[in-house]
């Protein structure tokens, strides 16, 4: 069994580059992994909600997992999503990817109406089956909210290595961060809370925004680690200003932030801007708003000079 390496720093949720016809943009995905490996990231979170995993077929997910694991070549910690509504698909995906090089699977339970008792059984079944460690994955936007006591009851399973605890509930976040140890890691999320999460003891955090704009989040992390808390806080406030300036219309339609992120990646000449079905790309007015937000927060120069 491969142990999950200790993960520290910014962990991009790898967005899924697509061609206009909906097929995987293989070159764009390779470009994205190569680009991110030039940054001071802590690892990769592949096939998460920010990767539009819920809209990808089984075959496409296996294709993506293979490309990313090959391009990463085991250099950085890599956690791959195996979240399917059908449990049999999760088992089949685990079987189909067993020869790939990566650290662990993460599992988002797309069953918001299940009881916590049933979710415990769900995770135990997968952890017992998997040949690699499992990470719990929770976000109240997509699944049943899991409280700290739920995490505490599962963290000692021998094949559960950590949790991505994505929540704006700072009290629960602090409690879950208190569970982390050498055998169980806790990863936070929510880009606008990165500074606060670090102050509460987080050592690693994910964000799909980190696929397109890793530098601001990395700057916050580095400044915090260096003890330059005032500067880290200022960079966090600037990032919040940026995210608050993004077009509300695309957020209303998509909820997911992928269209904005893929537009930025297109500007960086890394991949195409296309989204999976259900979601739409930015219109011209929204692109203008994103450009103004990048400029006002001094990120446009960063992109142009990268």
ABEGO torsion letter per residue (X at the ends): XBBBBBBBEBBBBBBBBBBAAGBBBAAAAAAAAAAAAABBBAEBBBGBAAAGAAABBAAAAAAAAAAAAAAAGGABBBBBBABBABAAAAAAAAAAAAABBBABBBBBBBBAABBAAAAAAAAAAAAAABABBBBBBBBAAABBBBBAAAAAAAAABAABAEBBBBBABAAAAAAAAAABBAABBBBBBGAAAAAAAAAAGBABBBBAAAAABAAAAAAAAAAAAAGBAAAAAAAAAAAAAAAAABBAAAAAAAGBAAAAAAAAAAAAGABBABBBBGBBBBBAAAAAAAAAAAAAAGAAAAAAAX
